[in-house]
Amino acid sequence: MHWDHTQQTSDESVVAAKVQRLFDDEDRCLHAERVALQVQRFQCIACLEECPEDDLAPIHSCVHTFCRTCLRDHVVSELTQKILPTFCPQCKGTDVRHNLGYITSDLVKTLGLTGEQYQVFEELELIPLVTFLECPKCKEPLFVDRQEYEAGVFLVCPLEGCNHAWCRICGKTIVDLVTPAHECAGEAELHALMERQGWKYCPGCQTPYEKIEGCNHMQCSSPGCGTHFCYKCGEVIVRSAPAQETNEAIRAHYRRCTQFEYPEVV
């Protein structure tokens, strides 16, 4: 039998080429899979560590990028000081005074706060809208709509089994809410005394204040208020705001009012 070695060599070459193509295709697929499995990384602007992309906590309003650990530590620190809104730590550390990046509630939810820490965050979010009270009878803390609180005189505890009613101004118990024959004893006297002494009400929550010493810049210490106001003219300087904006508002106000008063030298 006569073998055609030329034909055999040609067939082997075709098979080898097919095998090589299959190998190349498989190699390309494996390379693509390896690339897809590679973890993308970024540098945290706070700790400067290279972190995996799934640990990214971006602040979209200023495009600064942090790892979740650093941003969580910053948020917890601000919550401890009862500061809200929580601004980007990088923006706060610069001379930028406007358009500061801030941390949204959606971003806070991804940071892994404890239940207690997140409860503090939610309470601080409500501060501009509500007033914090304590029922005189059951001693439970209450959050009341600020507009309703300022518009009404009588308050009623909404907790089941309590329903205690009292006067917002003097704190006395109201027995009959249908025909309340209640007058705040001493209210007129307090107003007269404050006018004689030159004392001032906080323009945010109407808490009375007497200045003992120092400048005319005051900050209300009542829970849920924190209004900055001028003891000289009684005007609101600024409500809850970052330190830089607060300082700017104070400087702007006292360019047209008197911050320091000195006794006349006789």
NORRA-V679155 format. One record per residue. PHI is phi as a letter, one per 30 degrees, with the letter a starting at -180 (* if undefined). D_CENTER is the distance of its C-alpha to the mean C-alpha in whole Angstrom. Layout:
BEGIN
phi | d_center
PHI | D_CENTER
PHI | D_CENTER
END
This chain:
BEGIN
phi | d_center
* | 93
c | 92
c | 88
c | 86
d | 84
d | 82
d | 81
d | 80
d | 78
d | 76
d | 75
d | 73
d | 72
d | 70
d | 69
d | 68
d | 66
d | 64
d | 63
d | 62
d | 60
d | 58
d | 57
d | 56
d | 54
d | 53
d | 52
d | 49
d | 48
d | 47
d | 46
d | 43
d | 42
d | 42
d | 40
d | 37
d | 37
d | 36
d | 32
d | 30
b | 28
b | 26
c | 25
d | 22
d | 21
c | 20
c | 22
i | 25
d | 26
d | 27
c | 26
d | 27
d | 25
d | 24
c | 21
d | 20
b | 16
d | 16
c | 13
d | 16
d | 14
b | 16
h | 18
d | 17
c | 18
b | 17
d | 19
d | 17
d | 17
d | 16
d | 13
d | 13
d | 14
d | 11
d | 8
d | 10
d | 11
d | 8
d | 8
d | 11
c | 11
h | 8
c | 6
a | 3
d | 3
c | 4
c | 8
e | 11
d | 13
d | 16
d | 15
d | 14
d | 17
c | 19
d | 21
d | 19
c | 18
b | 17
h | 15
d | 13
d | 12
b | 8
c | 7
d | 8
d | 8
d | 11
d | 11
e | 9
d | 12
c | 15
d | 14
i | 16
d | 13
d | 16
e | 16
d | 15
d | 12
d | 11
d | 12
d | 10
d | 6
d | 8
d | 10
d | 7
d | 6
d | 10
e | 10
d | 11
c | 14
b | 15
c | 17
d | 17
b | 21
b | 23
d | 27
d | 30
c | 32
c | 30
i | 27
d | 25
d | 21
b | 20
c | 18
c | 20
e | 19
d | 19
d | 21
d | 24
d | 23
d | 24
d | 27
c | 29
c | 30
c | 31
c | 28
b | 29
d | 28
d | 27
d | 28
d | 31
j | 34
c | 32
h | 32
d | 33
c | 33
a | 32
d | 32
d | 29
d | 30
c | 33
i | 32
d | 35
d | 36
c | 37
d | 40
b | 41
d | 38
d | 41
b | 43
d | 40
c | 43
b | 40
b | 40
d | 37
d | 40
j | 39
d | 37
d | 39
d | 40
d | 37
d | 36
d | 39
d | 39
d | 35
d | 37
d | 40
d | 38
i | 36
d | 33
b | 29
d | 27
d | 23
d | 23
d | 20
b | 21
i | 25
d | 25
d | 28
b | 28
b | 31
d | 30
d | 33
a | 32
j | 30
d | 29
d | 28
d | 24
b | 23
b | 19
d | 19
c | 19
d | 19
e | 16
i | 14
c | 15
i | 15
d | 16
d | 18
b | 22
c | 25
d | 28
d | 31
c | 30
i | 28
d | 25
d | 22
c | 21
a | 17
c | 14
e | 10
a | 10
d | 10
e | 14
d | 16
d | 15
d | 16
d | 19
d | 20
d | 20
d | 22
d | 24
d | 25
d | 26
d | 28
d | 30
b | 31
b | 31
c | 32
d | 30
c | 33
b | 36
c | 39
d | 42
d | 45
d | 47
d | 51
END
